[in-house]
Amino acid sequence: GYSVKLEAAAERPDETKLFGTASLFLDDTYHVELARAADVAPLRELGSRLVLSGLRAFIHETSSPGGARFVLGFGPFDLPTVEGVRWQLAEQGQAPQVAEGQDYVGEPLALP
């Protein structure tokens, strides 16, 4: 975890006043991946058939070569949420996998 001191500017520019301390704990984020492909089109088609209440699928470019260049998925989530999404997709006959998205490049393309 981290401890962050919160200070306010005082009347003089070289002075500050401490008004609190905050503790921060950072947790890993996770994604649910459904499929990887060399092109975007088959991932768009698969994404259009999915039904998940309140969630939007994304397509992300990756640094992986060939048939894994693009990925269809959901996220980022914390671990309990990602497991819930993974099970929703598994119950629809999909084969989702949990990933950290470390090979994702740039911003994702959100699907409608």
Residue pairs with C-beta under 8 A, 6 or more apart in sequence:
1 23
1 24
1 25
1 26
2 23
2 24
2 25
2 26
3 21
3 22
3 23
3 24
4 21
4 22
4 23
4 24
5 18
5 20
5 21
6 18
6 19
6 20
6 21
6 22
7 16
7 17
7 18
7 19
8 16
8 17
8 19
9 15
9 16
9 17
10 16
10 17
27 78
27 79
28 79
28 100
29 75
29 76
29 77
29 78
29 100
29 101
30 75
30 76
30 77
30 78
30 79
30 82
30 98
30 99
30 100
30 101
31 73
31 74
31 75
31 76
31 77
31 82
31 98
31 99
31 100
31 101
31 104
32 73
32 74
32 75
32 77
32 82
32 85
32 86
32 89
32 96
32 97
32 98
32 99
33 71
33 72
33 73
33 96
33 97
33 98
33 99
34 46
34 47
34 50
34 57
34 72
34 73
34 74
34 89
34 94
34 95
34 96
35 42
35 43
35 46
35 71
35 72
36 62
36 64
36 67
36 68
36 69
36 70
36 71
36 72
37 43
37 67
37 68
37 69
37 70
37 72
38 66
38 67
38 68
38 69
38 70
39 69
39 70
40 59
40 70
40 109
43 59
43 70
43 71
43 72
44 59
44 111
46 72
47 57
47 59
47 72
47 111
48 111
50 57
50 89
50 92
50 94
51 92
52 74
52 85
52 88
52 89
55 74
55 85
56 74
56 110
56 111
56 112
57 72
57 73
57 74
57 110
57 111
58 72
58 73
58 74
58 75
58 108
58 109
58 110
58 111
59 70
59 71
59 72
59 108
59 109
59 111
60 70
60 71
60 73
60 101
60 104
60 105
60 106
60 108
60 109
61 69
61 70
61 104
61 105
61 106
62 68
62 69
62 70
62 71
62 103
62 104
62 105
63 103
63 104
63 105
64 103
71 99
71 104
73 99
73 101
74 85
75 82
75 85
75 101
76 101
77 85
82 98
83 98
85 96
86 96
86 97
86 98
89 96
90 96
